[in-house]
Amino acid sequence: MTISTSDNVKLHTIESRPNKTPIGHIHILHGMAEHIGRYEGFIADLVSSGYVVTGHDHRGHGKTADLNGKLGHFGDQVDFDRIVKDAFEVIQLYRLKFSDLPFSLLGHSMGSFIARRYAQLHGSHLDKLICVGTAGDPGVSRIAGVALAKMRGRLRSFAQTDYVINRLVFGRYNQLIKNPKTSFDWLSANEQNVESYINDPYCGFVPTTGFFNCLFDGLKKIHQPEFVKQVPSDLPILLVSGSDDPVGSNSKAVLQVGQQFVQQGVTNVTVMLYEGKRHEILQEDNRLDVFNFIKEWITRT
């Protein structure tokens, strides 16, 4: 299904329903340089358990990029809150169909950043928030990244593919992997998953300067205390990551994110770390255990 946003961008969306009476509605926000189609296994498991699952490809990703233009570019003059607004508009349309069902928002990696900002702006619309493979505030390196992106955008174009910033952001992720076979081994200990990612034409692309500028904007917002305070204090939040996920600083940043939520008044925060697993915890060999834990958490919170 294609949905048009309020600024006339077409978004590719998906919807899967169980054959039995549904017990809940989950919307999935995929990560950077991938697409919603990679979640087929997780979606099938959720649907077989009774959940309605919806999702969409973000701007510059997957089939949405096919509909509108460039893979790896959010668009000219687009900030992070516009990406969050896309999610809000898609979700509101689906909520009209499933308004009687409890609603959980699940975001992976960059999708978790979008989900966290969503909770700041629209937390009253959520029953539960699940952040998979999330990250902390890069701090000084984020500030330096913003300055570099703005300078490169003025000198070149914000719409140009940016190999320099891409290398600065992702270049260190493989450093803690013993004898990596590919540049994407940090994603997963599951070699088949890494190979599938590499062979997917919608995955692993290098984004534009404008994309990175937008991403850095989002990373700043989701960590500002005054914005975190806007998350409803009674919203149940689950943070799930692999202990060896470099995006979450090998667990350290994930724990810091959980601590910040608590410090700013959120009363129901759960952190689950899977020993020895990496970034794509929904694709690892123990993924069924992860699926089951997420479903159990949704049921009992």
N, C-alpha and C positions, 0 to 999 in steps of 0.2 A: 504494500500500500504506500502511496506517495502522499505526503502532507505538505502543504505550502505554509510557510511561516508568515508572520505579520510583515516581514520585509521582502516577501516574494521569493524566498529560496525554497527549493523543493527538497524535502528530506525523505529518504528511503526508510520505511518503518516495517516492523514485523509484529505479528500477533499469533500466538499459539494458545489454544484452549484445550482443556481436558475433556474426555468423553463423559466424565461424571460431573456431579455438582461441584463447582470450584470452591476452594477454601480460602483463596487469597489471590491477590494481584501483585506481581513483581515486574518492575521495569528495570531493564539492564542498560547501563551506560558503558560502552566499551572503551578500551584504552587508546593511546596514541599509536598511530601507524598500524592500525588493524581495523577490524570491522565486526559488526554484530553477527555475521555469518559464522565466525569462529566459536560461537557459544552454543552451537547446535547440540552437543552432548549434554551440557548443563541444562539447556532449555528443555530437552526431551526428558531429563530426569525430573525437573520441576513440574512439568506438565503431567507426567505419569503419577506424581504425588498429589495432584489436584489443583495446581496453581495455573492461573492465566498468566502468561508471560508476554510482555511487549518489549520493544526496544527500537533503536534507530541508529543509522549511521550518521555520525556528526558531519558537519561541513568539512570538506576536504578529505573525506574518508569514504572508502567502499563505494557502494552504488549511489550514494549522495553526491560524491565527486563526479561520477558518470553523468548525473543529471544536471550538474551546474558548472562543471569546469575542472579546475586543477586539483589533482591529488596532492595533499600536503599543504594546502593553503586555505585558511579559514575564510578569506575574502578581504578585500580592501576596507579599511576603516572599521574592522570588526574587533571588539574587545571581548574579554572573557565572559562578561555578563550577558553578551548576546548569545554565546554558546549555551549558557545556562537558561536563557529565555527560550531558546529552541526546545530544550528538554521540557521546560514548563508547558509550552504550547502543545507539544506532542502528548505529554502525559495528561493534560487537562482534557484533550479530545478522547483519549482512551478511558479516562475516569468517568466520563459521561456514560459510557457503556457498562462500566463495572463499579459504579459508585457504591454498591452495597457490599463490596468486598474490602477487607483490610488491605492496606497498600504499603508495600515495602519498596524502597529505592535502593538498587545495588549498582555500585560503580567500581570498575577495575582500573587501577593505575590513574591515568589522566581522567578516566571516567569517575574515579573516586574524588578527584579534585572538584569536578563538576557537581557531584552529589553533595559534597561538603558545602559548597557555595549555595546549592539549592536549599539545603537545610537552614542556612543562614537567612535566605531571602523568603523561602516558602515552607519553612518547617512545620507550620500548622497544617499543611496538606499531607504530611507524612505520618504513618503509623510506626514505621521502623526504617532505620538507615543502616546499610551494610557497605563498608568500604574494604575492598580487596586490593592488596598490593599498593597501599597508599604511601605517601612520603611526607617528610617534614619540610620545614622552611630551610632552603639552602643558604639563607642569610646573605653574607657578603658576596658569595658567588652568584646569587640571584641578582643582587644589585649591579654587580659587574656585568652580568648577562644582559640586563636591561639596557645599560649604557652602550654595550657593544652592539646590541640589536638596533638600537635607535641610530647609532652612528652608521652602521652598515646599510640600514634602510634608507638613510638620506644619501649616502654615497652611491648606492646601487639601485635597489628597488626592494620594497618590502615583499613583493611577489616573487622574488628570485629564490630558488633553492639555495639553502645555506649550509654547505658542508663544514664550514669552520665552526659555527655554533653547535651543529649536530655532533661534531667530534668532541667539543668541550663538554657537552652534556652527557654523552653516552660513552665516550672513550674509556673512562675509568671503570665501567661496570664489569668488564671481563677480567680485571686485574686480580680479583680474589678467587677466580675459577682455576682449579688445577688443570693444567694441560688442555686448555680449550681447543676444540676442533673448528669452531666457527666464531665469528664476531658476535653471535647472538646466543652463545651458551649461557649467558647470565639470565636469560629468560626462563630456562627450565632445565632440570636434570634429566628430563625425558627427551632423549635424542630424536625420537620420531616427531615430537611436537616442534622441536627446533627446526627440523627439516621441513615440516609442513609450513611453518611460518616463512622460511626462506623461499619456498617455492610458490607462495601465495602472492599473486601480482598486486593485491591490495595491502600487503604487509611490508614493513621494513623500509618504506620510502624515507627519503630525507626531506623534512619540511622546509618551508620558506622562512625567511627572516621575520616576516609579519606573524607567522604562526608562533615562533618562539617568543616574540614580544608579547603576544596575547597570553601564552602559557605562563610566562613570568608574572604577568599582571594577575592571573588567577592564583598563583602560588603565594603572592603577597596578600591577597584578600582573604584567603581561607585561613591564614595564620594570624591575622590581626585580632588582638583580644576583643576589641569593641565589636567586631563582626561575629566572633565565636560566641560572644554573649547573647547574640540574637537567636542562637539555636535553642528551641524549647527545652527547658530543663528536664522535662519528663520524657523526652524522645529517646527510646532505646537505640543504642548505637553499638554496632559490632565492627571491630577491626580485625581482619583476617589476613595473615601474611606468612610467607615462608621465612624461617629464621635466617636463611642465607640470601635473602632478597636485597640486592645492592640499592634498589630504589628506596627501600625503607632503612637504609644504612645498617643492614644486617640486624634488624629488629629494633635498634636504638631509636630511630626516628618514629617508628610505629608506636612504641611505648610513650614517647614524648607527645605524640598527637593525642593519645588516650588521656594522658595526664593533663593536657591543656583543656580538653573538654571538661574534665572533672573540676579543674581549677576555676573554670568559667561558669560552673553551676549545673552541668549536666549530671544527673544522678544515676543513670543506668548505662554504664559503658563497659563493654566486654572486649578484651583483647585475646585473640587466639593465634599462637605462633606454631607453625609446623616445622619441627626440627629437620634441618638439612635440605629443606625445599627452597626453591628460588622464587622468581617474580610471578610467573603464571601458575599460581597455586590451583587454579581451576582446571589446569591441563596436566598436572603432575601425575605420577603413577598412583598416588594415594587420593586422586580426585574424588572418588566415591565417598571416602571418609569426610572430605571437605564438604561435599554436597550435603551429606547427612547431618553434619554438624550445623551448617547454615539453616537447614530445614528445622532441626530440633530447636535451635535458638529462636527462630521466628515463632514456633509454636509455643514455647514456654515463657517468652518475654511479653 
